[in-house]
Amino acid sequence: MIMCTSLPSINQKLAAVDRLRDKYLVTPRDIQFRSYLDRLLQRDEQGNLIPAPRLYTQDGDARGIAVVEPAGGGKTSLVHHGLKTHPALQPRDALHQPWVGVRVPSPATAKSLAIEILRASGYPSVSRSNSVTEDDIMRKARHHLKLRGTAIVWIDEAHDLFGAGSKYKVDVFLKTVRNLMQGDGAVSVVLSGVESLWKIASCDAQVTRRYWRLPLADVSPHSDRNALTKVIADFCDAVGMRPPSEEDLVDRLVHASRNRFGRCIENILAALEAAALDDAEQLTINHFAESWGMQEGCAMGQNVFLARHWAKIDLAENQIFGELGR
């Protein structure tokens, strides 16, 4: 008897794509971040890492990491996964919080940042009264972080702290963050943001002394070709499709993604969704062209997946939108 295996339906394919969106893809970048993270933590007498910041001076000063990468590279997911899965940063109970993560609020002020840190640490009520200063809130935050056993504070989108501020404003932010890393109850601080974060923050000699800069490398169509080809094939298999056969697809994908890892993954998933909606049995370069064209709002001649001389298309940020607006 011949057994017939039914092909997945459109809805099943779309559901599979959604599951892939929720899946974290481990890469060598995770190993690199883990090695930096390990250096922020103390070790016990047996050499095991423990949820306490490693202190580098007699005054009890901790160190930090500045993770820098252009937008769309995937640094936020990288840092979050690294902190969430680190064996030494797992909470012992509901009151233990080995790490705290915040995103720079808008508008970005020293006071609003202090409030976010205090709130993220589980403090029940935070006053925004003008009579309460950022120093008052930060003292309360430091005390609460100590009670929660916090070793690391992560500040995402940290470039927004320094983006358009005066030198005085930048100095206030640097002092606010630096104070977290000093004295009794000091914590290590992880900053993540675009390259401007380090360009501005490193003007302060104390920042360059206290932070290790971790630049995340761009994706290369040469060194990363096999890895990306495998990702595409594995994703296609999970959705129930055959992988694409175009030889230059990875090269076009990397260029279209501006050499950024996170965008490569986003563009692969978007193409798979387009193929699922088309009820296709094979993912093709046309599905990439469709989904990427929708995202970029570009003409066919400017579509990296369709143009003959695609490598000459300038994909500087907002380049295509600027041309369309003229």
C-alpha positions as CSV (number, residue, x, y, z in Angstrom):
1,M,0.0,0.0,0.0
2,I,1.3,3.5,-0.9
3,M,1.1,5.9,2.0
4,C,0.3,9.5,1.0
5,T,1.8,12.3,3.1
6,S,-0.4,15.4,2.9
7,L,1.4,18.7,2.4
8,P,1.0,21.4,5.1
9,S,-1.8,23.9,4.6
10,I,-1.3,27.6,4.3
11,N,-2.3,28.1,7.9
12,Q,0.1,25.4,9.1
13,K,2.9,27.0,7.2
14,L,2.1,30.4,8.7
15,A,2.0,29.0,12.1
16,A,5.4,27.4,11.6
17,V,6.8,30.7,10.5
18,D,5.4,32.3,13.7
19,R,7.1,29.6,15.8
20,L,10.4,30.4,14.0
21,R,10.0,34.0,15.0
22,D,9.9,33.0,18.6
23,K,13.0,30.8,18.3
24,Y,16.4,32.2,19.3
25,L,19.2,31.3,16.9
26,V,22.5,30.8,18.8
27,T,25.7,31.9,16.9
28,P,29.4,32.5,17.7
29,R,28.4,36.0,18.7
30,D,26.7,34.5,21.8
31,I,29.9,32.7,22.8
32,Q,31.8,36.0,22.5
33,F,29.3,37.9,24.6
34,R,29.3,35.1,27.2
35,S,33.0,35.3,27.6
36,Y,32.8,39.1,28.3
37,L,29.8,38.5,30.7
38,D,31.8,35.9,32.6
39,R,34.5,38.4,33.3
40,L,32.0,40.7,35.1
41,L,31.1,38.1,37.7
42,Q,32.9,36.8,40.8
43,R,33.9,33.2,41.3
44,D,33.6,31.1,44.5
45,E,36.5,29.1,46.0
46,Q,35.9,26.3,43.6
47,G,36.1,28.6,40.6
48,N,32.3,28.7,39.9
49,L,30.7,31.9,38.7
50,I,28.3,33.4,41.3
51,P,25.7,36.2,40.9
52,A,27.9,39.0,42.3
53,P,29.8,41.7,40.4
54,R,33.6,41.3,40.3
55,L,35.2,44.3,41.9
56,Y,38.4,45.7,40.4
57,T,39.5,48.2,43.0
58,Q,39.9,48.4,46.7
59,D,37.0,50.9,46.8
60,G,34.7,48.3,45.3
61,D,34.4,49.4,41.7
62,A,32.7,47.1,39.2
63,R,33.2,47.0,35.4
64,G,30.8,47.0,32.5
65,I,30.4,46.1,28.8
66,A,29.4,48.4,25.9
67,V,27.8,46.3,23.2
68,V,27.8,48.3,20.0
69,E,26.3,47.5,16.6
70,P,24.3,49.3,13.9
71,A,20.5,49.2,14.2
72,G,19.0,45.9,13.1
73,G,21.9,43.7,14.0
74,G,20.2,41.8,16.8
75,K,22.2,43.1,19.8
76,T,19.1,43.5,22.0
77,S,18.1,39.8,21.5
78,L,21.7,38.8,22.0
79,V,22.2,40.5,25.3
80,H,18.7,39.5,26.6
81,H,19.3,35.8,25.7
82,G,22.8,35.9,27.2
83,L,21.6,37.3,30.6
84,K,18.4,35.2,30.7
85,T,20.3,31.9,30.1
86,H,23.5,32.5,32.0
87,P,23.7,29.7,34.7
88,A,25.0,32.1,37.4
89,L,22.2,34.6,36.8
90,Q,19.3,32.3,37.5
91,P,17.1,33.6,40.5
92,R,17.0,31.4,43.6
93,D,13.5,32.6,44.5
94,A,10.9,35.2,43.7
95,L,12.8,37.9,45.7
96,H,16.2,37.2,44.0
97,Q,16.9,39.3,40.9
98,P,20.4,38.7,39.6
99,W,20.0,41.0,36.6
100,V,17.8,43.9,35.8
101,G,17.1,45.2,32.2
102,V,15.7,48.6,31.2
103,R,15.3,50.4,27.9
104,V,16.1,54.1,27.9
105,P,12.8,56.0,28.3
106,S,11.6,58.9,26.3
107,P,12.2,61.7,27.0
108,A,15.6,60.5,28.2
109,T,16.7,62.2,31.4
110,A,18.8,61.0,34.4
111,K,15.7,61.0,36.5
112,S,13.5,59.0,34.1
113,L,16.4,56.5,33.8
114,A,16.6,56.2,37.6
115,I,12.9,55.7,37.8
116,E,13.0,52.9,35.1
117,I,15.8,51.1,37.0
118,L,13.9,51.3,40.3
119,R,10.7,50.1,38.7
120,A,12.4,47.2,36.9
121,S,13.9,46.1,40.2
122,G,10.4,45.4,41.5
123,Y,10.0,48.5,43.7
124,P,6.2,48.8,44.4
125,S,5.7,52.5,43.8
126,V,7.9,55.2,42.2
127,S,7.1,58.9,42.7
128,R,7.7,61.3,39.7
129,S,7.2,64.4,41.9
130,N,9.4,67.3,41.1
131,S,10.5,67.5,44.7
132,V,12.1,64.1,44.3
133,T,15.5,64.3,42.5
134,E,17.3,61.8,40.4
135,D,19.9,61.4,43.2
136,D,17.1,60.5,45.7
137,I,15.7,57.9,43.3
138,M,19.1,56.5,42.4
139,R,20.0,56.1,46.1
140,K,16.7,54.2,46.6
141,A,17.4,52.1,43.4
142,R,20.9,51.2,44.6
143,H,19.5,50.1,48.0
144,H,16.8,48.0,46.4
145,L,19.2,46.4,43.9
146,K,21.3,45.4,46.8
147,L,18.3,43.9,48.6
148,R,17.4,41.9,45.4
149,G,20.9,40.6,45.1
150,T,21.3,42.2,41.7
151,A,24.7,41.8,40.0
152,I,24.1,43.3,36.6
153,V,22.0,46.2,35.3
154,W,21.4,46.3,31.5
155,I,20.5,49.5,29.8
156,D,19.3,49.0,26.2
157,E,19.2,51.8,23.5
158,A,21.9,53.5,25.7
159,H,22.9,55.8,22.8
160,D,19.6,57.7,23.4
161,L,21.1,58.9,26.7
162,F,23.8,60.9,24.9
163,G,22.2,61.4,21.4
164,A,21.3,65.1,21.4
165,G,22.3,66.3,24.8
166,S,24.6,69.1,25.9
167,K,28.0,68.3,27.4
168,Y,26.4,68.9,30.8
169,K,23.6,66.5,30.1
170,V,26.0,63.8,28.9
171,D,28.1,64.3,32.0
172,V,25.0,63.9,34.2
173,F,24.2,60.6,32.5
174,L,27.7,59.3,32.7
175,K,27.8,60.2,36.4
176,T,24.4,58.4,37.0
177,V,25.5,55.2,35.3
178,R,29.0,55.4,36.9
179,N,27.5,55.7,40.4
180,L,25.8,52.3,39.9
181,M,29.2,50.7,39.6
182,Q,30.9,52.3,42.6
183,G,31.0,51.6,46.4
184,D,28.8,49.4,48.6
185,G,26.1,47.7,46.5
186,A,27.9,48.3,43.2
187,V,26.6,46.5,40.2
188,S,28.1,45.8,36.7
189,V,26.4,47.7,33.9
190,V,25.9,46.5,30.4
191,L,25.2,49.2,27.8
192,S,23.9,48.3,24.4
193,G,23.3,50.7,21.5
194,V,24.5,51.9,18.1
195,E,28.1,53.0,17.4
196,S,27.4,56.6,18.5
197,L,27.1,55.3,22.1
198,W,30.8,54.5,22.3
199,K,31.9,57.5,20.3
200,I,30.3,59.9,22.8
201,A,30.7,57.9,26.0
202,S,34.4,57.1,25.4
203,C,35.2,60.8,25.5
204,D,35.1,60.3,29.3
205,A,38.3,58.7,30.4
206,Q,36.5,56.9,33.3
207,V,34.2,55.2,30.8
208,T,37.0,53.8,28.7
209,R,38.6,52.5,32.0
210,R,35.5,50.9,33.3
211,Y,34.0,49.4,30.1
212,W,35.0,46.8,27.7
213,R,33.8,47.6,24.2
214,L,32.2,44.6,22.4
215,P,31.7,45.5,18.7
216,L,29.6,43.0,16.9
217,A,30.9,42.3,13.5
218,D,28.9,42.6,10.3
219,V,27.7,39.6,8.4
220,S,29.9,38.7,5.4
221,P,28.5,36.9,2.3
222,H,31.8,35.0,2.2
223,S,32.6,33.9,5.7
224,D,28.9,33.5,6.7
225,R,27.7,31.9,3.5
226,N,27.5,28.3,4.8
227,A,25.9,29.3,8.1
228,L,23.2,31.4,6.3
229,T,22.6,28.7,3.8
230,K,22.0,26.2,6.6
231,V,19.7,28.7,8.4
232,I,17.5,29.0,5.3
233,A,17.5,25.3,4.7
234,D,16.5,24.5,8.3
235,F,13.8,27.2,8.3
236,C,12.4,25.9,5.1
237,D,12.3,22.3,6.5
238,A,10.5,23.6,9.6
239,V,7.8,25.2,7.4
240,G,7.5,22.3,5.0
241,M,9.1,23.8,1.9
242,R,12.1,23.1,-0.3
243,P,14.9,25.6,0.1
244,P,15.7,28.1,-2.7
245,S,18.1,27.1,-5.5
246,E,19.4,30.5,-6.6
247,E,23.2,30.5,-6.3
248,D,23.6,34.2,-5.5
249,L,20.7,34.4,-3.0
250,V,22.9,34.7,0.1
251,D,24.9,37.5,-1.4
252,R,21.8,39.4,-2.3
253,L,20.3,38.7,1.2
254,V,23.4,40.0,3.0
255,H,23.4,43.2,0.9
256,A,19.7,43.7,1.3
257,S,20.1,43.3,5.0
258,R,22.9,45.9,5.1
259,N,25.3,43.2,6.4
260,R,23.4,42.9,9.7
261,F,22.6,39.6,11.2
262,G,19.3,40.5,12.7
263,R,18.0,41.9,9.4
264,C,19.1,38.7,7.6
265,I,16.9,36.6,9.9
266,E,14.0,39.0,9.6
267,N,14.2,39.0,5.8
268,I,14.4,35.2,5.7
269,L,11.3,35.0,7.9
270,A,9.4,37.6,5.8
271,A,10.2,35.7,2.6
272,L,8.9,32.5,4.2
273,E,5.7,34.2,5.2
274,A,5.3,35.4,1.6
275,A,5.9,31.9,0.3
276,A,3.4,30.5,2.9
277,L,0.7,32.9,1.8
278,D,1.4,31.9,-1.8
279,D,1.0,28.2,-0.7
280,A,4.4,27.6,-2.3
281,E,6.2,24.3,-2.1
282,Q,9.6,26.0,-2.5
283,L,11.0,29.2,-1.2
284,T,12.3,31.3,-4.1
285,I,14.2,34.5,-4.7
286,N,10.9,36.1,-5.8
287,H,9.4,35.6,-2.3
288,F,12.4,37.6,-1.0
289,A,11.9,40.3,-3.6
290,E,8.2,40.5,-2.7
291,S,8.6,40.8,1.1
292,W,11.7,43.1,0.9
293,G,10.1,45.3,-1.7
294,M,7.1,45.8,0.6
295,Q,9.3,46.6,3.5
296,E,11.6,49.1,1.6
297,G,8.9,50.6,-0.6
298,C,11.3,50.6,-3.5
299,A,10.8,50.4,-7.3
300,M,11.6,47.1,-9.1
301,G,14.8,48.5,-10.4
302,Q,16.0,49.2,-6.9
303,N,15.0,45.8,-5.5
304,V,18.2,43.9,-4.6
305,F,16.5,40.5,-5.2
306,L,15.4,41.5,-8.8
307,A,18.0,44.0,-10.1
308,R,20.7,42.6,-12.4
309,H,23.4,44.9,-10.9
310,W,22.1,44.6,-7.4
311,A,25.5,45.1,-5.7
312,K,25.6,48.7,-7.0
313,I,22.3,49.7,-5.2
314,D,23.1,52.1,-2.4
315,L,21.3,51.0,0.7
316,A,22.3,53.8,3.1
317,E,19.7,54.4,5.7
318,N,16.6,56.1,4.2
319,Q,18.3,56.2,0.8
320,I,15.3,54.7,-1.1
321,F,12.7,56.6,0.9
322,G,14.6,59.9,0.3
323,E,14.6,59.2,-3.5
324,L,10.9,58.4,-3.5
325,G,10.1,61.6,-1.6
326,R,11.8,63.8,-4.2
